[in-house]
Amino acid sequence: MKSFLLFSALTLATWTTATAQVLTRGAINGQVGTVAGKPLEFSTMMLLKATDSTLVKGAISDADGKYVFENIGAGRYLVMAQQMGYRKTYSAPFALDEAHPSINVPALAMTDESKNLTEVKVVATKPFIEQQVDRTVVNVENSIVSSGNTALEVLEKAPGVTIDRQNDQIQLKGKSGVIVYIDGKQTYLSQQEVANLLKNTPSDNIATIEIITNPGSKYDAAGNSGIINIKMKKNKNFGTNGSFIVGTGYGWVNNLSGARDDLPKFNTSLNLNNRSSKVNLFGNYSYVNRESAQSNELNRVIPFNGRTTYFDQQSFRPNQFVGHSYKGGLDYFINAKSTVGVLVNGFANDWRSGGTNSTLISDENRKLTSNPVTQTNMGELLKNLTGNLNYKYDFDGKGREWTADADFVRYNGRNFNNLSTVYNGPDGGFTRPKQDVRNNMPSTINIMAFKTDYVHPLAKGAKFEAGLKSSFVNADNNSVFDTLQQESRLWLFDASRSNQFKYDENINAAYVNYAGTLGKKLKVQAGFRAEHTHSVGMSVTLNQRVERNYLNLFPTLFLSRQLDTNNVLNLSYSRRIDRPDYQNLNPFVFFLDPYTYQQGNPFLRPQYTNSLEMTHVFKSTVSTTLGYSRTTDFINQETPRQIASQNITYVTPENLGHLDNVNLTVSFPVTVTKWWRMQNNVSTYYTHYQTFYSGTPYEVKLVAYNLYTSNNFTMSKTLSAEFSAWYNSASQYGFYKASPMGAFSLGLQKKLMADKANLKLNISDPFWLNQFNGRAVVQDINFRVRSRWESRRINLTFTYRFGNQNVKGARQRNSATSAEQNRVKGGN
């Protein structure tokens, strides 16, 4: 930790020194407009080196079309102007030197006529983390240290994102309830299943990850902490192209005996795209086969009737995952106005795990009374098929369009969890008969949805949007328990633990949204969304029915003010909802061992969040965001409960009181030298929980922070390197306080075959620093948990691109099913 803090301090010092050194340099200014002489405001201006057209600095023109580049060193440059609807326009090269410390570039006139600009080639590499006005973008595609990792591990490096490895929860700026999209389509999985899916998605298939903390009214209102959109790689004019990726790696972890377990990994994928004047065909297939492992230590203190019992539990769980995923689609361009498309995608995942769970049970004098050992054999077989039919009509080629999407999604899953427990006594005998329990949990979830959106441009660049959506969900989850009769060796159905749960839900939504400009510099976007929800949860076994019927309104407001050529200020407000996961409503019980289990809650209510954010962007590079949110009826996924008389501890989701969150994020790049570029992010947040636990007030106040740095080194035209590091301070998750976490990664990349291929070597967490430590102390609850996994790894990835690399990819679109899949519960 000390080393990391020292490195962060040096980073800040380098940034400060570099800034001080350029204060005495020159300035470049000018004006951009149309060929008719009308100034163009908010044009993207780029200062380029005249020798190779690499990017030096960016700026934005003001309301009069004026721009300025300050603190520029001596050299030969040219200026490029870019704006939607106009052709890129370049200035003539010029020199900035001691004789000419200030340059006034002749006015640039932008036109929509075609010009031959092939003599200018812009070479600009995006940073790993890019802070835009309304979102944070993680540029995974060109990152070396991300190669060979998983999507979850890349996401863990993003500013403000933390991963609760113990409970597989994704949190953003200290808040759970993140909604995850893939290529604009929601995953329709629960938090645990999303984490499991991302664990097994190779990062080499990902182009970018977008983090949107305050989405507009066009998005579904679900997700109190925002949206994470993972964009997979795509291809770009006419012809055929594709790419092939193959990667291998090894992880290391120590088992309960202290011996090292080697965990091999392999992944491969094929992407193809073919485009003609009328038809665009695209598809991809990925295969993953990876071994992983996780060890846990759980220490509990259980008081009851004046006695104290101590539980010291150790478990080691090796895992095997085999996954197939696929996507295929077609876009047919009927004419210049109409396009129809069909998309089919899905996956088939097979996850297996078997391990040992050993518990030492002691009395108040720490004298061993028993040592139950549980052998576990569990797994999840999950298949998904999603079909999408979409249509787009472009009325006039000027932004007025109508789109429609119809989706059908089906999940078939079968979880199993077999436990065999031997109750050993302190003297080597048995304190209880052996217990064998098996649990099969088949589930089927069907989702149908339809949505339609209309966009209508207005005068002066404004636009009006409106849309409708309906979704229908039917989930059938069964949990069947059998107990082995030791004498007859026959399995007997256990009705006291088994349960079938059915859930039906219909959500109808409508929204309107306006975006425009007030005056010359204030951009406004205001929206309003209404969602009506009707749901029925039925526990067939318990004959228990819970019906909910409610209407919610969700306003959003965004303001953006161009203060001057260097400063932009944004302000946003939104109200959002998080509905419970489908299977969290199921009162079934999932056992880890006879003394530890997880249970659903059919009485969960939705949680609501009001969010306010203010963002300042300086010179299109340094971004500072201050945010505040309050969540009411806060859903805590892992509320600890205890049955002290039976020495049982379990967790269940519950609605707590309210959660206040104040967060501050600063993102700034540093160009140390021409071959060393650095991107730094600092996020800090304050959380305040106020609730009741078993009728007693419970309150938590905590300040936490997240640090991230990424360093890119250009060693030659074909060889580059990357170093990244992250650190999360101590934080609070409901009743659990987590200790600090952190790690770093190193990577090398070599370009091959005239840049058609590359080879990446990545070493993650070489000193095995990353681990989870947490503790919960409330009333009679007192336990500590420690988890480790194979974060220490080495990966080698080869990528080869073939065909015409200028073939345009498939249209990006948001399907109708954009808010339901994130609530499908997984079994691991």
C-alpha positions, -999 to +999 in steps of 0.1 A: +000+000+000+028+024+009+044+018-025+012+025-043+006+057-024+041+068-031+035+060-068+003+081-068+021+110-051+048+109-078+021+108-104+005+139-090+039+156-087+047+147-123+014+162-135+020+194-114+056+198-127+046+191-163+018+217-160+042+243-146+067+237-173+043+245-201+029+277-187+055+298-205+048+283-239+029+298-268-008+300-279-026+292-311-061+307-318-085+310-346-121+308-358-142+282-376-174+287-396-193+277-427-184+287-462-211+314-460-193+330-430-216+318-402-197+309-370-199+272-360-201+267-322-190+236-303-169+223-332-143+198-322-109+213-328-077+192-329-041+205-329-020+180-349+017+177-355+026+186-391+051+158-394+029+128-387-005+143-378-005+128-343-028+145-318-013+172-295-044+188-279-082+191-283-105+221-279-141+232-286-152+263-304-173+288-285-206+304-296-187+327-320-167+298-335-135+309-318-110+285-303-076+286-286-048+261-278-027+273-249+006+262-234+019+247-266+056+240-271+076+250-302+071+230-333+053+227-367+015+221-364-018+221-383-054+225-370-083+201-379-120+211-374-148+185-371-185+187-366-215+165-374-229+173-409-197+189-422-165+176-437-133+176-417-113+208-425-076+213-421-055+245-419-022+249-437+009+239-416+025+266-395+054+270-371+053+280-334+087+293-322+104+321-303+099+345-332+062+335-334+050+328-298+014+334-308-003+322-340-036+334-353-047+307-377-066+319-408-104+312-405-114+277-413-145+273-436-163+240-432-183+225-461-203+193-467-187+189-502-164+160-507-126+169-505-095+148-511-077+148-478-058+115-482-025+133-477-033+139-440-033+109-417-044+114-381-027+089-357-042+093-322-044+065-296-073+067-271-064+064-234-075+033-216-100+054-196-116+083-213-138+108-194-166+122-216-192+147-207-220+122-198-201+090-193-168+073-186-154+051-215-130+023-209-112+016-242-105-021-238-097-029-274-062-014-275-052-021-239-023-045-233-029-052-196-066-061-203-056-088-229-063-124-217-083-112-187-121-113-182-146-086-186-152-085-148-114-079-142-113-051-167-144-035-152-128-037-118-101-012-130-127+014-140-129+045-118-156+042-091-163+005-098-157-020-070-164-058-071-176-075-040-159-109-047-176-126-017-211-120-030-204-113-067-219-078-065-209-049-089-210-015-072-205+019-087-194+047-065-204+027-034-239+018-047-253-015-059-281-019-085-259-015-116-277-024-149-255-042-174-260-039-211-241-058-239-242-040-272-271-018-260-291-049-249-296-057-213-283-090-201-315-100-182-294-115-154-292-110-117-262-093-101-247-127-092-253-141-127-241-109-144-208-112-124-205-149-133-211-141-170-185-113-170-161-136-152-162-159-182-163-133-210-128-128-225-118-092-226-103-097-261-138-097-274-146-063-260-141-029-277-153-004-250-171-003-217-193+027-211-203+038-175-233+060-175-241+072-139-272+093-147-291+079-178-319+099-195-356+092-198-351+071-230-335+044-209-355+022-186-358+036-151-342+005-135-308+008-119-302+031-090-265+035-096-265+037-134-258+017-165-227-002-177-228-008-215-202-033-228-197-029-265-182-060-283-158-056-311-173-050-345-161-047-381-163-015-405-177-004-464-184-031-487-167-065-487-158-091-462-136-091-431-131-107-398-108-115-369-096-145-351-084-145-315-068-173-295-056-170-259-041-191-232-031-185-196-024-199-162-035-189-127-020-199-094-038-203-060-029-221-028-054-247-015-062-256+021-031-277+025-009-248+013+000-265-019-001-246-052-029-254-077-023-246-113-053-234-132-051-234-170-073-212-192-081-212-229-103-190-251-109-185-288-133-165-310-141-159-346-158-127-360-171-124-395-188-096-414-200-092-450-216-062-464-231-054-499-252-025-510-284-041-497-274-067-471-251-068-441-244-102-426-225-106-394-218-132-368-194-144-341-187-174-320-166-177-288-154-207-268-141-205-232-126-233-211-111-221-179-103-235-145-105-212-114-106-216-077-117-197-046-108-203-009-128-189+020-122-185+057-153-178+078-150-172+116-182-169+136-190-162+173-226-172+183-238-164+218-269-183+232-283-187+267-251-175+283-229-198+263-206-189+233-199-211+204-170-205+180-170-216+144-138-216+124-146-226+088-123-232+059-133-241+024-116-245-010-137-247-042-121-254-075-143-245-105-145-256-141-163-234-167-170-243-203-189-217-223-201-213-259-216-180-270-228-169-304-244-141-323-257-138-359-277-113-377-288-096-409-295-060-418-315-055-451-315-020-466-349-020-483-343+015-497-327+048-487-353+052-459-361+017-446-340-009-429-351-041-414-329-064-392-330-097-374-306-107-346-302-140-328-277-145-300-273-168-270-250-189-249-247-223-233-227-223-201-216-252-180-202-244-145-191-272-121-176-270-087-166-295-060-148-288-028-143-293+009-158-273+037-142-280+071-156-264+103-140-265+138-167-259+165-155-249+199-171-239+232-166-207+252-132-221+264-121-226+228-122-264+234-130-284+203-164-300+204-169-312+168-154-310+133-181-314+106-167-318+071-189-312+041-181-323+006-199-302-020-207-310-056-225-281-073-230-267-107-251-246-131-262-254-166-276-223-182-288-217-217-300-185-233-316-177-266-326-142-276-343-132-308-347-096-320-367-082-350-362-045-357-372-019-382-359+016-388-376+043-410-356+074-419-381+101-430-359+127-446-322+119-439-321+148-414-325+129-381-363+124-382-367+086-377-389+059-363-377+026-349-394-005-336-381-036-318-397-069-308-378-094-286-382-129-273-358-142-246-357-176-230-335-189-202-333-226-193-313-234-163-306-263-140-287-258-108-277-287-085-261-287-051-252-319-034-238-319+002-224-348+021-215-341+057-196-362+082-198-350+119-165-358+134-160-356+172-129-343+190-119-378+199-121-391+163-156-406+166-188-393+152-212-369+170-240-374+145-249-397+117-236-388+082-260-365+063-264-366+025-286-339+008-292-332-028-309-302-043-320-298-079-332-264-091-346-263-126-358-229-138-374-214-170-377-177-177-395-163-207-395-126-216-414-109-244-411-072-251-419-046-277-407-010-279-410+018-304-392+052-305-397+083-326-372+112-330-383+145-345-357+173-351-367+209-343-353+243-352-319+253-341-306+218-335-332+209-310-351+175-311-381+158-296-382+121-287-410+098-276-415+061-271-435+032-257-426-001-243-443-032-229-426-062-214-440-096-201-421-119-179-429-154-168-406-173-145-409-208-131-384-218-105-384-251-087-362-263-058-364-300-050-346-313-019-340-350-012-324-366+019-306-399+017-318-425+042-286-441+055-300-475+064-321-481+032-298-460+010-330-445-006-335-409-014-366-394+004-383-362-008-379-334+017-411-313+016-400-290+044-372-275+022-385-279-013-404-251-030-418-241-064-421-204-071-438-188-101-436-152-110-455-131-136-448-095-144-460-069-169-444-034-172-459-008-195-439+024-200-440+057-220-416+086-222-410+120-238-378+138-241-367+173-253-332+184-261-323+219-273-304+251-265-315+281-244-297+312-255-263+307-271-245+285-246-269+265-224-279+231-237-310+215-221-323+180-221-355+173-201-374+140-200-403+123-183-410+086-181-440+067-166-439+030-158-468+009-146-459-025-130-482-054-122-466-085-107-477-117-090-454-140-071-468-174-061-451-199-039-469-231-050-456-252-021-464-227+006-496-215-011-484-180-006-493-152-031-478-117-032-494-092-057-481-057-065-496-030-087-480+004-088-474+034-111-442+054-109-431+087-126-394+093-134-383+128-144-348+136-158-330+169-164-296+177-180-280+211-184-247+218-201-231+252-203-200+261-223-184+287-200-156+295-223-132+278-247-117+258-219-145+250-195-178+231-197-202+226-168-229+199-168-257+194-143-281+164-142-309+150-121-328+117-124-351+094-104-347+056-108-361+023-096-346-011-087-371-040-087-361-072-069-344-100-088-370-126-099-355-154-078-347-132-048-385-131-044-384-169-042-384-181-005-362-211-014-331-220+006-297-226-009-273-244+015-236-240+017-233-264+046-257-275+074-249-243+094-249-218+066-274-210+039-291-183+017-328-176+016-351-156-007-377-130+004-411-128-013-420-096+004-391-075-011-402-041-023-386-019-051-360+006-040-360+042-054-331+066-060-329+103-066-296+114-081-280+148-087-246+152-105-224+182-115-195+177-139-168+202-149-146+195-179-114+215-185-099+216-220-118+184-229-093+164-208-096+170-170-130+160-157-144+165-122-178+151-111-196+157-078-227+136-072-253+130-045-280+104-043-306+091-018-320+056-020-351+047-001-363+012+008-327+002+001-324-035-009-295-051+010-288-084-009-269-101+020-286-092+053-272-116+080-296-134+103-290-161+129-308-190+146-286-191+176-303-222+192-292-242+162-259-225+155-272-214+121-262-182+102-280-173+070-283-143+047-314-130+030-323-099+009-342-072+029-354-037+025-335-014+048-341+023+056-323+047+033-288+052+019-272+086+012-242+087-011-219+117-019-192+110-045-164+130-061-144+117-092-115+134-109-100+121-141-068+137-156-043+126-183-006+133-181+018+132-211+051+127-193+072+124-226+063+117-262+067+080-254+050+079-220+014+087-215-005+084-183-042+084-173-052+089-137-085+086-119-094+094-082-128+086-069-140+092-033-174+087-018-193+091+015-220+066+024-245+070+052-269+041+061-298+046+084-321+016+091-333-008+118-320-042+125-344-064+145-362-033+158-330-015+169-316+016+150-285+009+129-264+036+114-231+036+094-211+066+081-180+059+060-157+077+036-140+055+010-119+061-022-107+044-053-074+051-071-064+041-107-035+048-129-027+035-164+007+041-181+014+035-218+049+033-231+057+034-269+090+016-273+090+014-311+066+014-340+057-023-333+064-027-296+046-011-267+041-017-230+016-009-203+015-007-165-017-002-145-026-003-108-057+002-087-065+005-050-098+005-031-098+018+004-119+002+032-156+004+024-190-006+037-216-029+020-247-029+041-237-046+073-203-057+060-172-036+063-146-046+037-108-041+041-087-023+014-080-041-019-056-035-047-034-049-074-013-041-105-007-055-140+021-055-166+018-060-203+037-061-236+023-059-272+041-067-304+025-059-338+031-085-365+023-092-402+022-055-413-001-046-384-027-073-393-018-093-362-006-086-327+007-107-298+000-096-262+016-108-230-001-098-197+009-105-161-019-098-136-014-094-098+021-111-098+025-108-060-011-120-053-021-089-035-058-089-044-081-105-017-114-098+001-116-093+038-149-084+054-166-084+088-201-080+101-208-071+138-244-062+147-264-074+178-257-112+180-241-113+146-203-114+147-184-130+119-154-124+096-148-137+061-117-138+039-117-149+003-089-154-022-090-165-059-066-169-088-061-132-095-024-140-100-021-150-137-002-149-169-019-146-203-008-148-239-032-136-267-028-137-304-052-117-327-053-118-365-074-096-387-082-105-423-102-092-452-112-056-459-108-039-426-130-009-438-162-030-438-188-012-417-202-032-388-237-040-379-260-012-367-259-007-330-294-008-315-311-011-282-335-040-282-370-040-266-358-062-238-336-035-222-345-037-185-356-072-175-327-096-180-306-081-153-330-095-128-326-132-137-310-149-108-280-172-111-271-201-089-235-193-082 
